[in-house]
């Protein structure tokens, strides 16, 4: 890497450091009052005790059009729990209680809370996660719906358990595009849910992935999709987001950041060592840009940090340019007439709620929900608010049918 590139990287790093001063200040105070060994022990305790990200389903792999293998998991409906609940609804309380003692009761309780006396219909809900995350970002929603509705959770290429994108890692180094992610989602649907109605749920980059799917495969949307949920996402104009920072500074960093990320991606091992050495500052930045609530569970914050820090810097670099180019506002027309949920946290600094409002503006029949005191990872920060709205969407989309 040439001297000029390193000089630009240095300037960009300095600018980013200044812009992150607000988050760093809090971390600096912690450094003065809490020893490093104590902080490291706290992290280990949170990692050991937190159940977040521990839910697993039936694994499978889809093959993208460039040969990349994409990892997904399926959670099927718990037929035994549904039968026990049906018996209970018909007056067979003793059978229902027996089912509850066998573990079916928890499913029945969750179903009654989310759907009342409605039974699940044959639908598959496909969850797509955001940038630098993985399928476990939907932990709370997965736990709530587990066994009640057939769901598919998948890892975007180069994230989680999916393989590194072959087109990106190959000698040509083809950049990632949102269009490519839409094609990846199609491959996952073909493998994990080849038939039957679908409800698509996407957070941030995952929502953009759904838009790309609609743009390229409008016939799939018309024939099979019965509902869509957009959580903390955008249809375009991400180049105007200032991340809650001074506009002039953001514009200066934005001009050089793609080149800097490419340069740093070429020195991934060195950068990862540096990122580990500044773990406290990194954790402070993640918390600032992921959550708004001051009382967010530390284990949840650590869970998010663990997901994000597991994304290699070269993958971060490969995906970043795609967001500036993302513009799928026109593709939203394909969703007209469908039940749509457009939800965001009111203090999302990454994809501001105004972008969600713009989506709802293009889809007048969409339900617009702005969650108070919510940040970018609103589904982890306010899980019940998000889960309940998704459950409402499933009812509106016909994913559950009237029961006894």
KOLVOKOL-85788 format. One record per residue (C-alpha): residue number from 1; residue in one letter; x, y, z. Coordinates in pm, whole numbers. Each point is the difference from the previous one (the first is absolute). Last residue first. Example, Ala and Ser with C-alpha at 12.3 -4.5 7.8 and 13.67 -1.06 7.14 Angstrom:
! KOLVOKOL-85788
SITE_num_residuo_c1_c2_c3
SITE_2_s_1367_-106_714 $
SITE_1_a_-137_-344_66 $
This chain:
! KOLVOKOL-85788
SITE_num_residuo_c1_c2_c3
SITE_404_x_-6191_-2262_1744 $
SITE_403_x_260_141_-233 $
SITE_402_x_1_279_-253 $
SITE_401_x_301_-24_-226 $
SITE_400_x_358_108_42 $
SITE_399_x_225_112_-285 $
SITE_398_x_-291_191_-148 $
SITE_397_x_213_306_-65 $
SITE_396_x_-193_206_256 $
SITE_395_x_61_-269_263 $
SITE_394_x_368_-25_-90 $
SITE_393_x_27_379_12 $
SITE_392_x_-142_5_352 $
SITE_391_x_260_-258_101 $
SITE_390_x_270_221_-153 $
SITE_389_x_-134_291_203 $
SITE_388_x_6_-208_318 $
SITE_387_x_356_-115_-68 $
SITE_386_x_126_356_-52 $
SITE_385_x_-153_141_319 $
SITE_384_x_100_-314_188 $
SITE_383_x_363_25_-108 $
SITE_382_x_67_362_96 $
SITE_381_x_383_14_-5 $
SITE_380_x_61_-319_-197 $
SITE_379_x_-255_72_-276 $
SITE_378_x_92_370_24 $
SITE_377_x_355_-63_-112 $
SITE_376_x_20_345_-163 $
SITE_375_x_-114_188_308 $
SITE_374_x_-335_26_177 $
SITE_373_x_-104_251_264 $
SITE_372_x_-356_-1_-136 $
SITE_371_x_-78_-257_-271 $
SITE_370_x_-120_154_-327 $
SITE_369_x_-264_-223_-161 $
SITE_368_x_-140_61_-348 $
SITE_367_x_-257_-254_-120 $
SITE_366_x_14_-8_-377 $
SITE_365_x_-307_89_-207 $
SITE_364_x_159_319_-131 $
SITE_363_x_303_-184_-140 $
SITE_362_x_227_276_-133 $
SITE_361_x_-57_207_313 $
SITE_360_x_60_-309_213 $
SITE_359_x_345_-33_-157 $
SITE_358_x_65_371_61 $
SITE_357_x_-101_-43_365 $
SITE_356_x_255_-279_25 $
SITE_355_x_264_235_-139 $
SITE_354_x_-107_272_245 $
SITE_353_x_58_-256_277 $
SITE_352_x_372_42_-54 $
SITE_351_x_202_-287_-149 $
SITE_350_x_323_12_201 $
SITE_349_x_-85_248_276 $
SITE_348_x_-326_-169_104 $
SITE_347_x_-153_223_265 $
SITE_346_x_-371_-51_-77 $
SITE_345_x_53_-373_-40 $
SITE_344_x_-140_-138_-323 $
SITE_343_x_-296_-191_-140 $
SITE_342_x_-161_-26_-343 $
SITE_341_x_-248_-290_3 $
SITE_340_x_-155_-96_-333 $
SITE_339_x_-325_-182_-82 $
SITE_338_x_7_-25_-380 $
SITE_337_x_-186_241_-229 $
SITE_336_x_313_163_-138 $
SITE_335_x_302_-226_47 $
SITE_334_x_116_24_-363 $
SITE_333_x_-8_379_37 $
SITE_332_x_284_-37_251 $
SITE_331_x_237_-68_-289 $
SITE_330_x_-2_370_-94 $
SITE_329_x_154_95_336 $
SITE_328_x_282_-250_-54 $
SITE_327_x_303_227_3 $
SITE_326_x_318_-143_154 $
SITE_325_x_317_149_-147 $
SITE_324_x_124_151_328 $
SITE_323_x_-89_-325_173 $
SITE_322_x_197_-220_-239 $
SITE_321_x_326_178_81 $
SITE_320_x_10_-151_355 $
SITE_319_x_-32_-368_-90 $
SITE_318_x_356_-85_-103 $
SITE_317_x_162_212_273 $
SITE_316_x_-197_-160_283 $
SITE_315_x_91_-338_-149 $
SITE_314_x_368_100_2 $
SITE_313_x_-38_117_361 $
SITE_312_x_-117_-342_113 $
SITE_311_x_-350_-21_157 $
SITE_310_x_35_-164_342 $
SITE_309_x_12_344_166 $
SITE_308_x_-359_58_-107 $
SITE_307_x_-143_-320_145 $
SITE_306_x_194_31_326 $
SITE_305_x_-101_363_43 $
SITE_304_x_-365_-90_-47 $
SITE_303_x_25_-268_268 $
SITE_302_x_190_239_227 $
SITE_301_x_-282_252_-27 $
SITE_300_x_-253_-277_73 $
SITE_299_x_202_-110_304 $
SITE_298_x_23_362_117 $
SITE_297_x_-385_22_-8 $
SITE_296_x_-92_338_-146 $
SITE_295_x_-52_255_279 $
SITE_294_x_115_311_-185 $
SITE_293_x_-232_-77_-290 $
SITE_292_x_120_120_-341 $
SITE_291_x_172_-309_-136 $
SITE_290_x_210_-107_-294 $
SITE_289_x_203_309_-91 $
SITE_288_x_104_101_352 $
SITE_287_x_36_-359_120 $
SITE_286_x_223_-91_-292 $
SITE_285_x_211_310_54 $
SITE_284_x_52_-81_366 $
SITE_283_x_90_-361_-81 $
SITE_282_x_261_118_-251 $
SITE_281_x_147_237_258 $
SITE_280_x_25_-289_245 $
SITE_279_x_140_-241_-258 $
SITE_278_x_290_227_-95 $
SITE_277_x_263_-275_2 $
SITE_276_x_-242_-237_-170 $
SITE_275_x_-51_247_-284 $
SITE_274_x_375_44_-36 $
SITE_273_x_53_-373_-32 $
SITE_272_x_-283_-13_-254 $
SITE_271_x_165_281_-199 $
SITE_270_x_331_-182_-26 $
SITE_269_x_-170_-321_-114 $
SITE_268_x_-216_184_-252 $
SITE_267_x_277_185_-181 $
SITE_266_x_-170_0_-340 $
SITE_265_x_-324_88_175 $
SITE_264_x_174_309_138 $
SITE_263_x_69_125_-350 $
SITE_262_x_-352_-77_-118 $
SITE_261_x_-140_168_311 $
SITE_260_x_213_308_-65 $
SITE_259_x_-116_23_-359 $
SITE_258_x_-366_-23_103 $
SITE_257_x_58_247_288 $
SITE_256_x_154_286_-197 $
SITE_255_x_-304_196_-114 $
SITE_254_x_-220_-114_290 $
SITE_253_x_250_135_255 $
SITE_252_x_-18_351_-142 $
SITE_251_x_-379_-16_-33 $
SITE_250_x_-35_-119_360 $
SITE_249_x_217_284_128 $
SITE_248_x_-201_263_-184 $
SITE_247_x_-332_-149_111 $
SITE_246_x_80_1_371 $
SITE_245_x_-98_-338_152 $
SITE_244_x_-329_-178_70 $
SITE_243_x_81_-269_-255 $
SITE_242_x_3_263_-279 $
SITE_241_x_-223_-188_-245 $
SITE_240_x_-9_165_-345 $
SITE_239_x_190_-277_-178 $
SITE_238_x_-273_-236_113 $
SITE_237_x_-224_147_-268 $
SITE_236_x_-172_-336_-55 $
SITE_235_x_-292_-230_88 $
SITE_234_x_103_-12_366 $
SITE_233_x_-11_-237_297 $
SITE_232_x_-73_-5_371 $
SITE_231_x_-245_-290_-21 $
SITE_230_x_-188_-68_-324 $
SITE_229_x_-270_-267_34 $
SITE_228_x_-161_-158_-306 $
SITE_227_x_-326_-193_-49 $
SITE_226_x_-172_-256_-223 $
SITE_225_x_286_-86_-234 $
SITE_224_x_-72_-290_-235 $
SITE_223_x_-129_96_-344 $
SITE_222_x_40_377_-12 $
SITE_221_x_332_7_185 $
SITE_220_x_140_-288_-204 $
SITE_219_x_-113_172_-322 $
SITE_218_x_180_318_104 $
SITE_217_x_330_-188_-10 $
SITE_216_x_279_250_-69 $
SITE_215_x_-137_309_172 $
SITE_214_x_-180_-198_270 $
SITE_213_x_321_-188_83 $
SITE_212_x_191_330_12 $
SITE_211_x_-260_141_240 $
SITE_210_x_34_-311_219 $
SITE_209_x_377_48_11 $
SITE_208_x_-50_364_99 $
SITE_207_x_-202_-125_297 $
SITE_206_x_284_-235_91 $
SITE_205_x_248_287_-24 $
SITE_204_x_-201_171_277 $
SITE_203_x_-220_-275_149 $
SITE_202_x_-208_-224_-224 $
SITE_201_x_-317_-206_40 $
SITE_200_x_-160_-182_-294 $
SITE_199_x_-332_-184_37 $
SITE_198_x_-36_-289_-240 $
SITE_197_x_-282_-214_-140 $
SITE_196_x_69_-356_-121 $
SITE_195_x_277_-154_-203 $
SITE_194_x_378_-14_-23 $
SITE_193_x_52_102_363 $
SITE_192_x_352_-99_106 $
SITE_191_x_181_-50_-332 $
SITE_190_x_-187_234_-234 $
SITE_189_x_-38_255_280 $
SITE_188_x_374_-9_70 $
SITE_187_x_82_45_-369 $
SITE_186_x_-243_293_-25 $
SITE_185_x_168_159_302 $
SITE_184_x_336_-28_-174 $
SITE_183_x_-143_172_-309 $
SITE_182_x_-111_289_221 $
SITE_181_x_348_8_155 $
SITE_180_x_151_32_-347 $
SITE_179_x_-229_296_-73 $
SITE_178_x_121_163_322 $
SITE_177_x_345_-11_-156 $
SITE_176_x_323_-157_122 $
SITE_175_x_307_102_-195 $
SITE_174_x_156_-251_-245 $
SITE_173_x_352_-90_118 $
SITE_172_x_121_-127_-338 $
SITE_171_x_242_-247_161 $
SITE_170_x_-275_-154_212 $
SITE_169_x_-93_104_354 $
SITE_168_x_-282_231_-111 $
SITE_167_x_-156_-228_-261 $
SITE_166_x_42_-294_235 $
SITE_165_x_-187_175_281 $
SITE_164_x_142_-138_326 $
SITE_163_x_-205_-295_106 $
SITE_162_x_-308_26_219 $
SITE_161_x_37_-77_370 $
SITE_160_x_-24_360_118 $
SITE_159_x_66_254_-274 $
SITE_158_x_195_-29_-326 $
SITE_157_x_-329_-51_-190 $
SITE_156_x_-307_85_207 $
SITE_155_x_-81_-246_276 $
SITE_154_x_-345_-160_-4 $
SITE_153_x_-302_-39_225 $
SITE_152_x_-301_-190_-133 $
SITE_151_x_-324_-20_196 $
SITE_150_x_-298_-233_20 $
SITE_149_x_-243_150_250 $
SITE_148_x_-79_-95_359 $
SITE_147_x_297_-222_83 $
SITE_146_x_229_296_59 $
SITE_145_x_-189_325_-48 $
SITE_144_x_106_161_329 $
SITE_143_x_353_-144_1 $
SITE_142_x_53_103_-362 $
SITE_141_x_-119_353_74 $
SITE_140_x_239_20_295 $
SITE_139_x_301_-139_-188 $
SITE_138_x_-46_198_-323 $
SITE_137_x_363_121_8 $
SITE_136_x_87_-371_7 $
SITE_135_x_-27_-8_-380 $
SITE_134_x_325_195_-33 $
SITE_133_x_125_355_51 $
SITE_132_x_260_215_-179 $
SITE_131_x_-266_146_-233 $
SITE_130_x_-359_-107_72 $
SITE_129_x_-202_-319_37 $
SITE_128_x_-256_-168_-224 $
SITE_127_x_-289_-195_159 $
SITE_126_x_-220_-225_-215 $
SITE_125_x_-348_-79_135 $
SITE_124_x_-145_-316_-157 $
SITE_123_x_-376_-46_-23 $
SITE_122_x_-232_-297_51 $
SITE_121_x_-248_164_239 $
SITE_120_x_56_24_374 $
SITE_119_x_-306_-17_227 $
SITE_118_x_-187_298_139 $
SITE_117_x_-139_10_352 $
SITE_116_x_213_296_107 $
SITE_115_x_288_61_-242 $
SITE_114_x_296_134_196 $
SITE_113_x_-99_-70_360 $
SITE_112_x_-193_-317_-84 $
SITE_111_x_290_-129_-209 $
SITE_110_x_254_71_273 $
SITE_109_x_-208_-184_257 $
SITE_108_x_-49_-295_-234 $
SITE_107_x_371_-19_-74 $
SITE_106_x_81_9_371 $
SITE_105_x_-264_-259_66 $
SITE_104_x_146_-258_-237 $
SITE_103_x_281_-84_240 $
SITE_102_x_-120_-339_118 $
SITE_101_x_-177_152_300 $
SITE_100_x_-189_225_-239 $
SITE_99_x_-114_-296_-206 $
SITE_98_x_-146_-157_312 $
SITE_97_x_-177_324_77 $
SITE_96_x_-148_9_-350 $
SITE_95_x_-117_-358_30 $
SITE_94_x_-173_81_327 $
SITE_93_x_-151_315_-147 $
SITE_92_x_-167_-188_-287 $
SITE_91_x_-261_266_-62 $
SITE_90_x_44_38_-374 $
SITE_89_x_254_278_55 $
SITE_88_x_201_-237_219 $
SITE_87_x_2_-263_-271 $
SITE_86_x_115_257_-253 $
SITE_85_x_275_113_239 $
SITE_84_x_124_-355_40 $
SITE_83_x_-3_-51_-376 $
SITE_82_x_195_323_-50 $
SITE_81_x_257_-105_258 $
SITE_80_x_46_-336_-171 $
SITE_79_x_29_162_-344 $
SITE_78_x_283_230_102 $
SITE_77_x_21_203_-320 $
SITE_76_x_340_-23_-170 $
SITE_75_x_308_213_67 $
SITE_74_x_222_2_-305 $
SITE_73_x_367_100_-10 $
SITE_72_x_201_162_-278 $
SITE_71_x_358_6_-127 $
SITE_70_x_84_145_-340 $
SITE_69_x_252_-179_-222 $
SITE_68_x_159_230_-258 $
SITE_67_x_-10_-145_-352 $
SITE_66_x_-40_330_-185 $
SITE_65_x_-377_-50_-41 $
SITE_64_x_-38_-72_370 $
SITE_63_x_-11_-356_135 $
SITE_62_x_-232_-72_292 $
SITE_61_x_108_-185_311 $
SITE_60_x_-204_-160_275 $
SITE_59_x_-19_-25_376 $
SITE_58_x_-301_-108_208 $
SITE_57_x_-27_259_274 $
SITE_56_x_222_161_263 $
SITE_55_x_-66_242_282 $
SITE_54_x_316_92_192 $
SITE_53_x_32_355_-134 $
SITE_52_x_-80_157_333 $
SITE_51_x_19_-240_294 $
SITE_50_x_233_239_184 $
SITE_49_x_187_-168_284 $
SITE_48_x_335_-86_-160 $
SITE_47_x_33_306_-225 $
SITE_46_x_-110_231_279 $
SITE_45_x_247_-156_241 $
SITE_44_x_283_23_-253 $
SITE_43_x_-78_365_-63 $
SITE_42_x_-7_74_372 $
SITE_41_x_335_-174_44 $
SITE_40_x_147_219_-275 $
SITE_39_x_-136_313_166 $
SITE_38_x_147_-101_336 $
SITE_37_x_337_-77_-159 $
SITE_36_x_0_340_-168 $
SITE_35_x_-53_181_332 $
SITE_34_x_-310_212_54 $
SITE_33_x_4_366_105 $
SITE_32_x_236_172_-241 $
SITE_31_x_-88_-228_-293 $
SITE_30_x_-369_57_68 $
SITE_29_x_51_374_-31 $
SITE_28_x_173_-56_-332 $
SITE_27_x_-291_-211_-124 $
SITE_26_x_-242_282_72 $
SITE_25_x_220_244_-186 $
SITE_24_x_44_-240_-292 $
SITE_23_x_-368_14_-90 $
SITE_22_x_2_378_-25 $
SITE_21_x_343_2_-161 $
SITE_20_x_-117_-211_-293 $
SITE_19_x_19_294_-242 $
SITE_18_x_355_71_112 $
SITE_17_x_108_-359_-47 $
SITE_16_x_-167_-19_-338 $
SITE_15_x_194_307_-107 $
SITE_14_x_327_-143_127 $
SITE_13_x_-61_-329_-175 $
SITE_12_x_-83_182_-319 $
SITE_11_x_319_201_23 $
SITE_10_x_207_-311_71 $
SITE_9_x_-164_-195_-279 $
SITE_8_x_73_286_-238 $
SITE_7_x_365_-8_108 $
SITE_6_x_4_-377_-39 $
SITE_5_x_-129_36_-354 $
SITE_4_x_258_268_-79 $
SITE_3_x_284_-219_134 $
SITE_2_x_-97_-288_-224 $
SITE_1_x_-152_-332_108 $
